[in-house]
Amino acid sequence: MLENIFGLILKEIRSEKNISQEKLAEFSNLDRTYISLLERGLRQPTLTTIFKLSAALQITPQELIHKVYESYQHAKK
């Protein structure tokens, strides 16, 4: 469940910023297929990955995790 929530939040933020998976991969120095796996909830990010994605999306790691946390809390209800 948490993997899916992280993926949805990542895709949501990326879409809001009009960044393609390819550009996010380039900006974060991650593989585009890995970005896709994260967004589909098939992989869990490491702490390093969270920091890379946050920097590429120009948000803090705290903001990213907080959005995931809020969605997770809402999903549990």
N, C-alpha and C positions, 0 to 999 in steps of 0.2 A: 504494500500500500504506500509506504513512504517513498519508494522508488518512483512510483507513478505520479505522486504529488510533486516531487522534485522536478520530474520531467515536464509536467504541465506548467509549473511556474517558470522554468527555464524557457520553454517555448513562448509563454506569454510575454515575458520580459523582452526576449529577442524580437518577437513580432512587434511589440510596442515601439521598439527602437529601430524598426525597419532594417534589421540585420539578417542576412541569409545565414544558413548553417555554414556555408562555405566561408563567408566573411568572419563569422564568429570563430570558426576553426583557425583561420589565419591570425586573427587578433589575439587569440588565446594560446596559440602554438599547440593546438590539439588537432587530432584527426577529425575530419568531417563525419566519418562513419561513427566515431565515438560520440560526437554531439548527437547524432541521430539515435543511437542506442540509449543515451541519457534521456532524451526527450520522450522516447517510447517506454521508459521505465524498465529497460532491460539491463541497465547497469547502474551502479551506485557510484557517485563521485567520491574521490579522496579529498582530503582537506586541501591538498595542493591544487587539485582541479577546481575546487570551489573558489579559491583565491584567483586562479587564472581566469575563470569565467567571469567572476565579479569585476576584475580589472578590465576585461574586454568589453563588458557591458556598461562600464563606468558607473558601477554601484559598489557599495561596500559589501564584503562578505556577510556582515551582520544583516544588512537589508535583505539579501538573498535568503539567508537562513530564516529570518523573521517571517518572510512571506511564506516559506515552506511550513514553518511552525504554525502560523495562523490557519493555513489551509488544512493542515493535519488535525488541529484542534476542532475545526469546523466539521471535518469528515467523521470524526469520532462520535459526534452527537447524533 
